């Protein structure tokens, strides 16, 4: 089967909002997508890591730099890729601007495009962080500025994708973070995002049907 890489963070891994638990495969957007594309001869390889960034080294959690993981990735067998990163880059510890995060995204794209044509890569800008995500009972790794930075990524990523010839989708146009933690998809959100990604992949001819 032709392989599609889904490369992202905890919303690709399938973290259940407000917990450290993971949704089962049939609820995760990656699992829903896998089932939908199987009949067309594709499979989806899930590579979601909680806390993953584009290029930033988290001083509190090792092995989270997406660019490092992609540099070691065996991409020869991949037909396409979905790249959804940026949420964790908005953490206060990095103090990164939307443009700096966009630069990190481009470094990830550089590695993917060594073996996958740009038109076969779907860039997905992240969900919006909820206005209260920074509260102690939610995720104090973020602050109010993080919320604004995350919201600006849609425009930055859209421009990058257009420049490079990648397909683009804004996750925030189709799903929202659950209020339980203002950061992660609930089951309904996973279903909506899967449908949006499938539609964009067909529309952009990333997959052929």
Residue pairs with C-beta under 8 A, 6 or more apart in sequence:
1 38
1 41
1 42
1 43
2 41
2 42
2 43
2 79
2 80
3 42
3 43
3 44
3 45
3 77
3 78
3 79
4 33
4 37
4 42
4 43
4 44
4 45
4 78
4 79
4 80
4 81
4 82
4 206
4 207
5 44
5 45
5 47
5 73
5 75
5 78
5 80
5 81
5 82
6 12
6 30
6 33
6 44
6 45
6 46
6 47
6 48
6 81
6 82
6 84
7 47
7 48
7 66
7 69
7 70
7 81
7 82
7 83
7 84
7 85
7 108
7 112
8 47
8 48
8 52
8 82
8 83
8 84
8 85
8 124
9 48
9 49
9 50
9 51
9 52
9 53
9 84
9 85
9 87
9 88
10 48
10 49
10 50
10 51
10 52
10 87
10 183
10 184
11 48
11 84
11 87
11 126
11 127
11 171
11 184
11 185
12 29
12 30
12 46
12 47
12 48
12 84
13 22
13 46
13 48
13 49
13 50
14 22
14 23
14 27
14 28
14 29
14 30
14 31
14 48
14 190
15 21
15 22
15 23
15 50
15 184
16 22
16 23
16 184
17 177
17 178
17 180
17 181
17 183
17 184
17 185
17 186
18 138
18 178
18 180
18 181
18 184
22 28
23 187
23 190
24 31
25 31
25 34
26 32
26 35
27 187
27 190
27 191
28 46
28 190
29 185
29 190
29 191
29 193
29 194
29 197
30 44
30 46
30 48
30 194
31 44
31 46
32 190
32 191
32 194
32 195
33 44
33 194
33 197
33 198
34 43
34 44
36 194
36 198
37 43
37 44
37 198
37 201
37 207
40 207
40 208
40 209
42 79
42 207
45 78
47 69
49 63
49 64
49 69
51 58
51 61
51 64
51 88
52 64
52 65
52 66
52 69
52 85
52 88
53 64
53 65
53 66
53 85
53 88
53 89
53 94
53 104
54 65
54 66
54 67
54 85
54 86
54 89
54 101
54 104
54 105
54 107
54 108
55 65
55 66
55 67
55 103
55 104
55 107
55 108
56 64
56 65
56 88
56 89
56 94
56 96
56 104
57 64
57 65
58 64
58 88
58 91
58 93
59 93
60 93
63 69
64 88
66 85
66 104
66 108
67 104
67 107
67 108
67 111
70 108
70 111
70 112
71 111
73 111
75 81
75 112
75 114
75 115
75 116
76 115
78 115
78 116
79 116
79 120
80 116
80 120
80 121
80 122
80 201
80 206
80 207
81 112
81 116
81 120
81 121
81 122
82 121
82 122
82 124
82 197
82 201
83 105
83 108
83 109
83 112
83 121
83 122
83 123
83 124
84 124
84 125
84 126
84 171
85 104
85 105
85 108
85 126
86 101
86 105
86 125
86 126
86 150
86 153
86 157
87 126
87 127
87 129
87 150
87 183
89 96
89 100
89 101
89 104
90 96
90 101
90 129
90 142
90 146
90 147
90 149
90 150
90 153
91 141
91 142
91 146
92 141
92 142
92 143
92 145
92 146
93 141
96 104
96 149
97 149
98 149
98 152
98 153
98 155
98 156
99 156
101 149
101 153
101 156
102 153
102 156
102 157
102 159
102 160
105 123
105 157
105 160
106 160
106 164
109 118
109 121
109 123
109 160
109 164
109 166
112 121
113 121
113 164
118 164
118 165
118 166
119 165
119 166
119 167
119 204
119 205
119 206
120 206
121 166
121 167
121 206
122 166
122 167
122 168
122 169
122 197
122 200
122 201
122 204
122 206
123 157
123 160
123 161
123 166
123 167
123 168
123 169
124 157
124 168
124 169
124 170
124 171
124 197
125 153
125 154
125 156
125 157
125 158
125 168
125 169
125 170
125 171
125 172
126 150
126 153
126 171
126 172
127 171
127 172
127 175
127 176
127 177
127 183
127 185
127 189
128 147
128 150
128 151
128 172
128 176
128 177
129 142
129 146
129 147
129 150
129 151
129 177
129 182
129 183
130 138
130 147
130 177
130 179
130 181
130 182
130 183
131 147
131 182
132 138
132 182
133 139
133 142
133 146
133 147
133 177
133 181
133 182
133 183
134 140
134 142
134 143
134 144
134 146
134 147
138 181
138 182
138 183
139 181
139 182
139 183
142 183
151 172
154 170
154 172
154 173
157 168
157 170
158 168
158 170
160 166
161 167
161 168
162 168
167 200
167 201
167 204
167 206
169 196
169 197
169 200
171 193
171 196
173 196
174 192
174 193
174 195
174 196
175 185
175 188
175 189
175 190
175 192
175 193
175 196
176 189
177 183
177 184
177 185
177 189
178 184
178 185
178 186
178 189
180 186
185 193
200 206
201 207
202 209
